Amino acid sequence: MTSRIGVAVMGGALLLYIATAVWLAVMFLAVGTPAAIGMGVALIVIAPLGAWALIREMQFGFAADRLGRALDAEGGMPEAPAELTPSGRLRREDADAMIAQYSSQVEASPDDWRARYRLGVVQDAAGRRKDARSSIRAAIVLSRTRP
């Protein structure tokens, strides 16, 4: 629930940022000097780019959360080993074995979103964020085509 509150706060902050950026862009354009016009145009371009990036991240987060809740309800989430690092990550020796195990499940059934999602969860717990996001993104795409 706290993550949803965080998303709502970020969404509100984004709306405030866009309103302020548009207002400042109009003010800069009204000044009419080349530097002010350049800053106004930059604000008009940067604000929608920021909004687009935040919206894409929110879509990813909501979709990943939906799949995670569905997989957890099915009892299909990976089991955590008994020992973790103090930061809550997998120990290196456990991480390599678990990633190999879940990678082989993905290879065995490449169209199964559940296998991809489990691999992403394990990669994230191992600290491999880029790989985890890629695996979870693939799971989201697969879940839309094969429920």
C-alpha positions in Angstrom: 0.0 0.0 0.0 2.9 2.4 0.7 4.2 2.0 -2.8 0.8 3.1 -4.2 0.9 6.1 -2.0 4.4 6.8 -3.3 3.1 6.5 -6.9 0.3 8.9 -6.1 2.7 11.4 -4.6 5.0 11.1 -7.7 2.0 11.5 -10.0 0.9 14.7 -8.1 4.5 16.0 -8.2 4.6 15.3 -11.9 1.4 17.3 -12.5 2.8 20.2 -10.4 6.1 20.1 -12.4 4.3 20.1 -15.8 2.1 23.0 -14.8 5.1 25.0 -13.5 7.2 24.1 -16.6 4.4 25.2 -18.9 3.9 28.4 -17.0 7.6 29.2 -17.0 7.8 28.3 -20.7 5.1 30.8 -21.5 6.8 33.4 -19.4 10.1 32.8 -21.1 8.6 32.9 -24.6 6.8 36.2 -23.7 10.2 37.9 -22.9 11.2 37.4 -26.5 15.0 37.4 -26.3 16.7 34.5 -28.0 18.0 33.0 -24.7 14.5 33.2 -23.2 12.9 31.7 -26.2 15.5 28.9 -26.2 14.8 28.2 -22.5 11.0 28.3 -23.1 11.3 25.8 -26.0 13.5 23.5 -23.8 10.9 23.5 -21.1 8.2 22.7 -23.5 10.2 19.7 -24.8 11.6 18.5 -21.5 8.3 18.4 -19.5 6.5 16.0 -21.8 9.6 13.7 -21.9 9.7 13.6 -18.1 6.0 12.8 -18.0 6.4 10.1 -20.6 9.3 8.5 -18.7 7.3 8.5 -15.4 4.2 7.1 -17.0 6.1 4.3 -18.6 7.7 3.4 -15.3 4.4 3.5 -13.6 2.9 1.2 -16.2 5.8 -1.2 -15.7 5.4 -1.1 -12.0 1.7 -1.7 -12.0 2.0 -4.6 -14.5 4.8 -6.2 -12.6 2.9 -5.8 -9.4 -0.2 -7.4 -11.0 1.8 -10.4 -12.2 3.6 -10.7 -8.8 0.3 -10.8 -6.9 -1.1 -13.4 -9.4 1.9 -15.6 -9.1 2.0 -15.3 -5.3 -1.7 -16.3 -5.2 -0.9 -19.4 -7.2 2.0 -20.2 -4.8 4.5 -19.9 -7.6 7.0 -17.4 -6.2 10.6 -18.5 -5.7 11.5 -19.7 -2.2 14.2 -17.6 -0.5 17.2 -19.4 0.8 17.7 -19.5 4.6 20.6 -17.1 4.5 20.7 -13.7 2.9 23.2 -10.9 3.0 22.6 -8.1 5.6 21.1 -6.0 2.8 18.6 -8.7 2.0 20.2 -9.9 -1.2 21.0 -13.4 -2.2 24.5 -14.6 -1.3 26.6 -15.0 -4.5 26.8 -18.8 -4.3 23.0 -19.1 -3.8 22.3 -16.5 -6.5 24.3 -18.2 -9.2 22.6 -21.6 -8.5 19.1 -20.1 -8.4 19.6 -18.0 -11.5 20.8 -21.2 -13.3 17.8 -23.1 -12.1 15.3 -20.5 -13.1 17.1 -19.8 -16.4 16.7 -23.5 -17.3 13.0 -23.3 -16.5 12.8 -20.3 -19.0 14.7 -22.3 -21.6 12.4 -25.3 -21.1 9.2 -23.2 -21.5 10.1 -19.9 -23.2 6.4 -18.9 -23.6 5.6 -19.2 -19.9 5.4 -15.7 -18.2 5.5 -17.3 -14.8 9.0 -18.8 -15.5 10.2 -15.4 -16.8 8.8 -13.6 -13.8 10.4 -16.0 -11.3 13.7 -15.5 -13.1 13.3 -11.7 -12.8 12.6 -12.0 -9.1 15.7 -14.1 -8.5 17.8 -11.8 -10.6 16.5 -8.8 -8.7 17.3 -10.5 -5.4 20.8 -11.2 -6.7 21.3 -7.5 -7.5 21.1 -7.9 -11.2 18.6 -5.1 -11.7 19.0 -4.6 -15.5 18.6 -8.4 -16.2 15.6 -8.5 -13.7 13.8 -5.6 -15.4 14.4 -7.3 -18.8 13.0 -10.6 -17.6 10.0 -9.0 -15.9 9.3 -6.9 -19.0 9.3 -10.1 -21.1 7.0 -11.7 -18.6 4.6 -8.8 -18.9 4.5 -9.1 -22.7 4.0 -12.9 -22.5 1.2 -12.5 -20.0 -0.7 -10.4 -22.4 -0.5 -13.0 -25.2 -0.6 -16.2 -23.1 -2.5 -15.9 -19.8 
